[in-house]
Every structure is written in C-alpha cells, then in structure tokens.
Amino acid sequence: MSRPKSYESPRVTTALRLPVPLHERIKAAAAERDVSANWLMERLLADGVDRLIPVAEMVALRRAADPP
C-alpha cells in the first residue's frame, strides 16, 4: 500500500532523462540522507532555479558555446 499524499500545492509528474551514473549518485545521496530521491531532486531543482544566472548572460554563454 502506498503512503497517502499530503502536499500543500498540486503536483505534476514529469520525466527527465539522466545518465545512469548521475541517477545512481542521486539515489545514493538520497539513501545517505534517509530521504526519497524525489524529495531530494525537488530540493535540488528549487535551489538551482533560485540560483540561475540572468537570462541575457545565459543567452550569451549559449551563443559562445554554439559552433559557428
């Protein structure tokens, strides 16, 4: 039996393709902290989005990385 879901806001399901080694690292990090991989990813993504560089800077970096 699954545990009841109790979230403060609605949730959506999404898929993300990850390299196997990264997926294994995430599962191991979650296990070490006794939390679910889902919970850990939610926290990591929220933190990452909060720390994104400004759009103009990201566009410039992307253009510089694109081949001519």
Beta strands, then each sheet from edge to edge (+ up, - down):
end
